[in-house]
Amino acid sequence: MKRHLRLLSLALAAIMLALSLTACAEKPQEDNGISKAVELYGTDYNYTSDELEEMQKAIFSFMPTAPSLYEAFADYFYVGGCINSGDLTGKGENFTSMMKQFNTFVLENEAKPEGMHPEEDRYYFDTVDRFAEFGEEYGVRLRGHTLLWHAQVPDWFFFKKGTSGEAASAEQVLKRIDEHVTTIVKRYKGKIHVWDVVNEVFNDDGTLRNSRWLQLVGDYDGDGDQYDYIEAAFKAAAKADPDVRLIINDYNLEWSFAKTQGVYDIVKSMLEDGIKVDGVGLQMHIGFDTNIETLRKNLEILAGLREYNPDFKIEVTEMDVSCFKWGDNSKRVELTESFMAQYNKTYVDAFKLFMEYAEMGILDSVTFWGINDDHTWLNSDGRINHPFLIGSSNRLKETYWQVISLAIE
Ligand code: GLA
């Protein structure tokens, strides 16, 4: 109730400010969305309580009157968004919203191997350079995603130089990993603060993915384990920038015990061998029907890695909550009251859990795989999904209010 009253007075303040602005002959170029509120709700003060309720829901994330996710959760974790270099405009509603709501950012595609290192002798740094400059200018924390992955990686990494079919030797692949990781991590030393060193290297049953990296390098040093390419990447990254945080990132760690155990075992063994691993990234591409108690058990398993690295952290790296069940191929979902109640509860329960783990010093960031519902990989093939707290056109959804209420009065 207290929040409702506060929001109401904030909304009225915005309308009054808008009235004074419209009284001026010239409309300001950047009014942070106040004109949009006036356009939708007019400037008449005789609102019914239903309309006032509606107005509260319609506040946009870029408005000065809107709260800020990262400020609300500042005592717990960073809150982030995934962007593209095209989002670095310095102006507009999306930019205002993302800077107001988030304090950590990651590029959706442009820092992947195919984006940054398309040919063996040619790097492409322009977009990631711009991302790094943006981070410095605004003082935000940047995540680098990702140094090695089985997807979005050019073939040249795996072929003998100058051929397009002959497999490269293990030595050659290891040399390329070292050169690739060292060059990129060094270039962004002090500017990109955390790297997903490897992405999706496990199967859901906890075994290692049979990627070309694994096939070509395998157990190169003969010590009995097959993940020498992962060790090589982590070692090179730590050498290139001893202060950067190094993460092993994967999906389905929210529900698969076997996969989580697989990650635990390998990270433990790398830490015992003196290799720097700072944390595990949980992608957190989940559905509205996710069992948060199962997620809790998996966080517990990963938290055990603190025994081997006292500063070990879990990062939520790519969060979105789909409105569709796994395997449901329909294009639209009806956002009924009962559906939204379940949907909101999943988000709220997940955030409560993140806050608990943050209070224990184990979880330090929650990044969404987008900045609002207008752009999400979950909208492929004509589907319309609604996976974030911030909706289309940066509208603040009821889900947003429920989640942020966990951290503010
Ligand atoms: C994975 C990757 C991301 C992105 C998403 C889907 O989670 O880690 O980089 O490609 O898939 O868009």
Residues whose N, C-alpha, C, O or C-beta is under 5 A from the ligand:
A	BS01	GLA	E108 Q283 W377
